[in-house]
């Protein structure tokens, strides 16, 4: 395995741990601990931390160490805004291109998400949540846009993960909205798909106060 592939592997692994708060916002991290955790050498770990600094997911304090950045609500909201306005159009395109085979794939993902909800499996539920949207982008032949969004929405992803962990915010709400979007796609109703996608995207606006209230130590804002 080349150094570049090891660096990419390390970057993806650390980024995932930041999203899932396995590496908690505000906590100090060390190259040595990451080496032991990921079983990857010092150089790719160091290079991946440079990339994570560029994405403002970690920061370094001289003579102190490297820390996981707290979740920037402004950055999360900007990512939500961008995704909403792109995804509404992409879902309309998905509506036009959905066929029998791809509708079965989407239904299977929803069934897996439903099973994860019943089993109270947070990570499987969250993964299925993302997969539903990702497949819709693929059906619309907009995979490149999904990849671009995924590279720039880490603060939003961290917020969405904490939403899954927040008591009082039922997973069934997400699942019901996904099924509503799916049925509008099956009905070939672009206006309904557009409306439901926007409504789904607005969940963050309605739930932000509850999530931040549950995990106040994980968040910062650009105004602070």
Protein Blocks (a to p, Z undefined) as FASTA:
>chain_A
ZZklmmmmmmmmmmmmmmnomagghiacdfklmmmmnopafklmmmmmmmmmmnopaccd
ehkbccdddddfklmmmmmmmmmmmmmmmmmmmmmmpcfklmmmmmmmmmmmmmmmmnop
aklmmmmmmmmmmmmmmmnopmmmmmmmmmmmmmmmmmmmmmmmpghiafklmmmmmmmm
mmmmmnopaklmmmmmmmmmmmmmmmmmmmmmmmmmlpccfkZZ
